[in-house]
C-alpha cells in the first residue's frame, strides 16, 4: 500500500503518487463538438488528484462514436489548427 503513495515518473511527468483518474464521462461537448462548460467544471473539480486521463476526441466529424463528444477538426475545437 505504501508504493501507491510514492512519487513516480511517467515519461517526462513527475507525479506525487501512483494514482490516475481514467475517463468517466462522455457526451459533455456542445452539439458542434466544442468542449462544453460542464466538462471543464467536471475536470476542475477533480484536478487536485493529479494525473487525469481525459476523454477521447474524434479527428473527423464522421468519426464520432457518441453524440456530443469533443472534436479536434475545426478552428473552434483547436484555434491553432487553421492558422494562416
C-alpha positions in Angstrom: 0.0 0.0 0.0 2.9 2.4 0.7 4.0 2.2 -3.0 0.7 3.7 -4.1 1.5 7.0 -2.4 5.2 7.2 -3.5 6.4 9.6 -6.2 6.8 8.2 -9.7 7.8 9.4 -13.1 5.8 8.7 -16.2 7.5 9.9 -19.4 8.6 13.5 -18.6 6.0 14.0 -15.8 6.8 13.7 -12.1 3.7 12.5 -10.3 3.2 12.9 -6.5 1.7 9.4 -6.3 0.7 6.4 -8.5 -2.9 7.3 -8.9 -4.5 8.3 -12.1 -8.1 9.0 -12.9 -9.5 7.4 -16.0 -12.2 8.9 -18.2 -15.5 8.6 -16.6 -17.9 10.8 -18.6 -19.0 11.1 -22.2 -21.2 13.4 -24.2 -20.4 16.7 -22.5 -19.3 18.7 -25.6 -21.7 21.0 -27.4 -23.6 19.8 -30.5 -20.8 21.1 -32.7 -18.1 19.2 -30.9 -16.6 22.1 -28.9 -15.9 21.3 -25.3 -18.8 22.2 -23.0 -18.7 24.2 -19.9 -19.9 21.2 -17.9 -16.8 19.2 -18.9 -14.5 22.0 -17.7 -16.3 22.1 -14.4 -16.3 18.3 -14.0 -12.5 18.1 -14.5 -11.7 21.2 -12.5 -13.5 19.6 -9.5 -11.1 16.6 -9.8 -7.9 18.3 -10.8 -6.3 18.1 -7.3 -6.0 14.3 -7.7 -3.0 14.6 -10.1 -2.9 12.8 -13.4 -6.2 12.8 -15.2 -6.6 10.8 -18.4 -9.2 12.8 -20.3 -11.8 11.9 -22.8 -11.0 10.8 -26.3 -11.7 13.1 -29.2 -12.7 12.4 -32.8 -10.4 13.7 -35.5 -13.2 13.9 -38.1 -17.0 14.6 -37.9 -17.7 11.1 -39.2 -15.5 9.5 -36.6 -17.9 10.4 -33.7 -18.8 7.3 -31.7 -21.2 9.1 -29.3 -23.2 12.2 -29.5 -21.7 15.4 -28.1 -18.2 14.1 -27.8 -15.4 16.7 -28.4 -13.7 17.0 -31.7 -10.3 18.3 -32.9 -11.1 19.0 -36.6 -12.4 22.6 -36.7 -10.9 26.0 -35.8 -13.5 26.2 -32.9 -12.1 22.9 -31.5 -8.4 23.9 -32.0 -7.7 27.6 -32.8 -4.1 26.7 -33.9 -5.4 24.1 -36.4 -6.2 26.5 -39.2 -3.7 29.4 -38.7 -2.7 31.2 -41.8 
